[in-house]
Amino acid sequence: MTRGFSRLRVPVAIAVAAAALCGALLRAAEVPTIHLAVRPQAETKDILAASDFHVRVNGAEAPVLNEKTPRDGQMILVVLDLAEDIANAQAAKDALVDEVAKLPASVLVALIRAQDGPVVLVDPTADRAAIANAIQASPVTGKAGLLDSLSSVEALASSISKASHARVAILYITDSSAGNYREDFANPVINSSDSHDLSRRFPEALIGEKIDRMEQEIAAREVPLFIVHLRYSTSTLNAAYQSGLKRLAEETAGWSAFCASTAEIPDAIRQSFSAISSQYLLTVGLPGPTPSAVRIQVDTRSKDESYGDVVYRPRLLLR
């Protein structure tokens, strides 16, 4: 973990937020809890109360002990993984600056660069100019860094969420291709003594194995992952890679978009911020003894049928 990440662990803003929020959670401290990021599937201005959510954990009713709504503060970790197309990267930077400028003052934004190990460019701040300047100054160079940085970024975001009990989200802006990683996913090691080795016919198996391992890692994290990929590719290897990224986002109750052209980038980034801003954070009591893993179901009791379904993570590993 980089020096920048050490600085990010306990910034003043997090400490202040944690102190302000702890009192509301004291009544929940008597039972083991989990934190669930939940958001409406469609855009809506309606705000649900904690009593509107119906949560089941491993099939049993689970009480919602506390709720943070889209009207509460939030922290967004924006991670730049830009190494390939300068035109797409600039379109993404411009759109990012525009969307960050629209955020309410209660939303803190941190900026991280994924290449060569995650590096913090700007600690969490409400200073939109500082974020905008750092976004525009970030270079477009190096190797793809999403898969190599995700575990560290998720761990960091989860530690912030646990310390502050605040809404936290991760947003990756990436143009990564499977062929641009330091690890050579295009050439899996083939067992020459086994003529039936599937690596001969399915070279995308290596990227699939990498995604499977990452999916297990982030199954123990509570923070949703949002991904905007700037360059959709139809090659077999990249199709497997992009499908894996989509799966990782869905595993955490996040969202992903894959842009087929530069013109699609601004709207994809707008949609990502809309989804992030609509996030609720539910503190849920665990019924019975604390298990090693839980299966989760969430629906709403809202009388407004137009609210629609909610997006939530289907499982959580408890470590």
KOLBA-677081 format. One record per residue (C-alpha): x, y, z. Coordinates in steps of 0.1 Angstrom, whole numbers, padded with zeros to 4 digits. Example, Ala and Ser with C-alpha at 12.3 -4.5 7.8 and 13.67 -1.06 7.14 Angstrom:
! KOLBA-677081
<<0123 -0045 0078>>,
<<0137 -0011 0071>>,
//
This chain:
! KOLBA-677081
<<0000 0000 0000>>,
<<0014 0034 -0010>>,
<<0023 0063 0012>>,
<<-0007 0081 -0002>>,
<<-0030 0054 0010>>,
<<-0016 0057 0045>>,
<<-0025 0094 0045>>,
<<-0060 0086 0033>>,
<<-0068 0062 0061>>,
<<-0078 0088 0087>>,
<<-0082 0122 0071>>,
<<-0097 0149 0093>>,
<<-0129 0148 0073>>,
<<-0135 0111 0081>>,
<<-0127 0116 0118>>,
<<-0153 0144 0120>>,
<<-0179 0124 0101>>,
<<-0173 0094 0123>>,
<<-0177 0114 0155>>,
<<-0210 0130 0142>>,
<<-0224 0097 0132>>,
<<-0214 0074 0160>>,
<<-0242 0085 0184>>,
<<-0269 0074 0160>>,
<<-0255 0039 0159>>,
<<-0250 0032 0196>>,
<<-0283 0014 0199>>,
<<-0272 -0009 0171>>,
<<-0240 -0019 0189>>,
<<-0256 -0046 0210>>,
<<-0261 -0069 0180>>,
<<-0237 -0078 0152>>,
<<-0244 -0058 0121>>,
<<-0237 -0055 0084>>,
<<-0239 -0025 0061>>,
<<-0258 -0028 0029>>,
<<-0255 -0004 0000>>,
<<-0289 -0003 -0017>>,
<<-0302 0019 -0045>>,
<<-0333 0021 -0067>>,
<<-0331 0005 -0101>>,
<<-0345 0035 -0118>>,
<<-0339 0072 -0112>>,
<<-0364 0087 -0087>>,
<<-0366 0117 -0063>>,
<<-0386 0097 -0037>>,
<<-0368 0091 -0004>>,
<<-0376 0059 0015>>,
<<-0375 0056 0053>>,
<<-0358 0027 0070>>,
<<-0392 0011 0077>>,
<<-0398 0009 0040>>,
<<-0370 -0016 0035>>,
<<-0376 -0053 0041>>,
<<-0344 -0073 0045>>,
<<-0338 -0110 0049>>,
<<-0305 -0125 0058>>,
<<-0301 -0162 0051>>,
<<-0338 -0164 0049>>,
<<-0345 -0148 0083>>,
<<-0360 -0114 0089>>,
<<-0333 -0088 0097>>,
<<-0340 -0054 0113>>,
<<-0328 -0022 0097>>,
<<-0313 -0004 0126>>,
<<-0301 0027 0109>>,
<<-0303 0043 0075>>,
<<-0283 0069 0055>>,
<<-0303 0083 0025>>,
<<-0293 0101 -0007>>,
<<-0298 0134 0013>>,
<<-0269 0124 0037>>,
<<-0232 0130 0031>>,
<<-0212 0107 0010>>,
<<-0176 0100 0000>>,
<<-0167 0090 -0036>>,
<<-0133 0075 -0044>>,
<<-0127 0083 -0081>>,
<<-0100 0060 -0096>>,
<<-0084 0069 -0129>>,
<<-0071 0040 -0150>>,
<<-0062 0058 -0182>>,
<<-0034 0044 -0203>>,
<<-0045 0042 -0239>>,
<<-0067 0066 -0259>>,
<<-0060 0103 -0253>>,
<<-0092 0115 -0270>>,
<<-0114 0092 -0249>>,
<<-0095 0101 -0218>>,
<<-0100 0138 -0223>>,
<<-0137 0133 -0229>>,
<<-0139 0114 -0197>>,
<<-0119 0140 -0178>>,
<<-0141 0168 -0190>>,
<<-0173 0149 -0181>>,
<<-0158 0140 -0147>>,
<<-0150 0176 -0139>>,
<<-0186 0186 -0149>>,
<<-0202 0160 -0127>>,
<<-0181 0166 -0097>>,
<<-0189 0203 -0099>>,
<<-0226 0194 -0096>>,
<<-0222 0175 -0063>>,
<<-0235 0190 -0031>>,
<<-0210 0203 -0006>>,
<<-0218 0173 0017>>,
<<-0201 0150 -0008>>,
<<-0163 0145 -0004>>,
<<-0143 0133 -0034>>,
<<-0109 0117 -0034>>,
<<-0089 0111 -0066>>,
<<-0067 0080 -0071>>,
<<-0045 0069 -0100>>,
<<-0044 0032 -0106>>,
<<-0012 0027 -0125>>,
<<0019 0013 -0107>>,
<<0001 0007 -0075>>,
<<-0028 0029 -0064>>,
<<-0015 0065 -0058>>,
<<-0037 0091 -0040>>,
<<-0036 0123 -0061>>,
<<-0061 0142 -0039>>,
<<-0073 0133 -0004>>,
<<-0111 0135 0003>>,
<<-0122 0170 -0002>>,
<<-0151 0193 -0010>>,
<<-0127 0215 -0030>>,
<<-0140 0210 -0065>>,
<<-0113 0231 -0081>>,
<<-0086 0209 -0065>>,
<<-0102 0178 -0079>>,
<<-0107 0193 -0113>>,
<<-0071 0204 -0116>>,
<<-0058 0170 -0106>>,
<<-0081 0152 -0130>>,
<<-0070 0173 -0159>>,
<<-0033 0170 -0149>>,
<<-0034 0132 -0146>>,
<<-0013 0115 -0173>>,
<<-0026 0090 -0199>>,
<<0002 0065 -0199>>,
<<0015 0032 -0185>>,
<<-0001 -0002 -0182>>,
<<-0037 -0010 -0173>>,
<<-0042 -0009 -0135>>,
<<-0078 -0018 -0126>>,
<<-0074 -0054 -0116>>,
<<-0040 -0047 -0099>>,
<<-0054 -0019 -0078>>,
<<-0090 -0030 -0071>>,
<<-0083 -0051 -0040>>,
<<-0064 -0022 -0023>>,
<<-0089 0004 -0032>>,
<<-0118 -0018 -0020>>,
<<-0100 -0025 0013>>,
<<-0094 0012 0018>>,
<<-0130 0021 0010>>,
<<-0144 -0005 0033>>,
<<-0122 0008 0062>>,
<<-0135 0043 0056>>,
<<-0171 0030 0056>>,
<<-0166 0011 0088>>,
<<-0149 0040 0105>>,
<<-0175 0067 0094>>,
<<-0207 0047 0089>>,
<<-0212 0070 0059>>,
<<-0221 0063 0023>>,
<<-0190 0054 0003>>,
<<-0187 0045 -0033>>,
<<-0158 0036 -0057>>,
<<-0159 0049 -0093>>,
<<-0133 0036 -0118>>,
<<-0129 0055 -0151>>,
<<-0109 0031 -0173>>,
<<-0098 0024 -0208>>,
<<-0080 -0008 -0199>>,
<<-0078 -0037 -0222>>,
<<-0069 -0072 -0212>>,
<<-0038 -0071 -0234>>,
<<-0023 -0040 -0217>>,
<<-0017 -0055 -0183>>,
<<0017 -0064 -0170>>,
<<0004 -0099 -0166>>,
<<0001 -0115 -0200>>,
<<-0035 -0127 -0200>>,
<<-0033 -0135 -0238>>,
<<-0008 -0163 -0233>>,
<<-0018 -0187 -0206>>,
<<0007 -0214 -0197>>,
<<-0002 -0245 -0217>>,
<<0004 -0280 -0203>>,
<<0023 -0295 -0232>>,
<<0018 -0330 -0219>>,
<<-0020 -0326 -0219>>,
<<-0035 -0325 -0254>>,
<<-0069 -0318 -0239>>,
<<-0056 -0287 -0220>>,
<<-0085 -0262 -0224>>,
<<-0060 -0233 -0225>>,
<<-0053 -0243 -0261>>,
<<-0088 -0236 -0271>>,
<<-0099 -0210 -0245>>,
<<-0071 -0185 -0240>>,
<<-0095 -0162 -0221>>,
<<-0095 -0188 -0193>>,
<<-0067 -0169 -0175>>,
<<-0086 -0137 -0173>>,
<<-0116 -0156 -0161>>,
<<-0096 -0171 -0133>>,
<<-0083 -0137 -0123>>,
<<-0118 -0123 -0121>>,
<<-0130 -0153 -0101>>,
<<-0103 -0146 -0075>>,
<<-0112 -0110 -0073>>,
<<-0149 -0117 -0070>>,
<<-0141 -0138 -0039>>,
<<-0120 -0109 -0024>>,
<<-0146 -0082 -0029>>,
<<-0174 -0105 -0016>>,
<<-0161 -0096 0018>>,
<<-0162 -0058 0011>>,
<<-0193 -0036 0017>>,
<<-0186 -0007 -0007>>,
<<-0202 -0007 -0041>>,
<<-0181 -0006 -0072>>,
<<-0190 0015 -0103>>,
<<-0171 0012 -0136>>,
<<-0172 0034 -0167>>,
<<-0151 0017 -0194>>,
<<-0143 0041 -0222>>,
<<-0136 0016 -0250>>,
<<-0159 -0014 -0257>>,
<<-0141 -0042 -0275>>,
<<-0156 -0073 -0292>>,
<<-0124 -0094 -0292>>,
<<-0128 -0127 -0274>>,
<<-0103 -0119 -0247>>,
<<-0117 -0084 -0240>>,
<<-0153 -0097 -0241>>,
<<-0143 -0121 -0213>>,
<<-0126 -0092 -0195>>,
<<-0154 -0068 -0198>>,
<<-0180 -0094 -0188>>,
<<-0159 -0100 -0157>>,
<<-0158 -0063 -0148>>,
<<-0196 -0062 -0151>>,
<<-0199 -0091 -0128>>,
<<-0176 -0075 -0102>>,
<<-0197 -0044 -0102>>,
<<-0229 -0063 -0098>>,
<<-0215 -0084 -0070>>,
<<-0212 -0052 -0049>>,
<<-0245 -0036 -0059>>,
<<-0226 -0013 -0082>>,
<<-0230 -0004 -0119>>,
<<-0210 -0006 -0151>>,
<<-0211 0010 -0185>>,
<<-0190 0002 -0216>>,
<<-0188 0030 -0242>>,
<<-0188 0021 -0279>>,
<<-0178 0056 -0289>>,
<<-0163 0088 -0275>>,
<<-0198 0105 -0278>>,
<<-0212 0080 -0253>>,
<<-0187 0088 -0225>>,
<<-0203 0119 -0210>>,
<<-0237 0103 -0205>>,
<<-0221 0071 -0191>>,
<<-0203 0092 -0165>>,
<<-0235 0112 -0157>>,
<<-0254 0080 -0152>>,
<<-0227 0066 -0129>>,
<<-0229 0097 -0107>>,
<<-0267 0095 -0107>>,
<<-0265 0059 -0095>>,
<<-0239 0067 -0069>>,
<<-0259 0096 -0055>>,
<<-0291 0075 -0052>>,
<<-0273 0051 -0028>>,
<<-0287 0043 0006>>,
<<-0267 0027 0034>>,
<<-0286 0004 0057>>,
<<-0272 -0009 0090>>,
<<-0288 -0043 0094>>,
<<-0288 -0065 0125>>,
<<-0278 -0101 0120>>,
<<-0304 -0126 0132>>,
<<-0289 -0153 0154>>,
<<-0252 -0162 0156>>,
<<-0228 -0144 0133>>,
<<-0222 -0167 0102>>,
<<-0192 -0168 0080>>,
<<-0213 -0157 0049>>,
<<-0248 -0144 0044>>,
<<-0272 -0145 0015>>,
<<-0292 -0113 0013>>,
<<-0327 -0103 0000>>,
<<-0340 -0067 0000>>,
<<-0373 -0053 -0012>>,
<<-0394 -0023 -0003>>,
<<-0427 -0018 0015>>,
<<-0431 0016 -0002>>,
<<-0467 0024 -0010>>,
<<-0455 0042 -0041>>,
<<-0453 0014 -0067>>,
<<-0434 0037 -0091>>,
<<-0403 0034 -0069>>,
<<-0396 0000 -0085>>,
<<-0371 -0026 -0075>>,
<<-0339 -0020 -0056>>,
<<-0303 -0031 -0064>>,
<<-0284 -0048 -0036>>,
<<-0255 -0072 -0032>>,
<<-0267 -0109 -0032>>,
<<-0241 -0121 -0007>>,
<<-0215 -0110 0018>>,
<<-0186 -0129 0033>>,
<<-0180 -0120 0069>>,
<<-0144 -0121 0080>>,
//
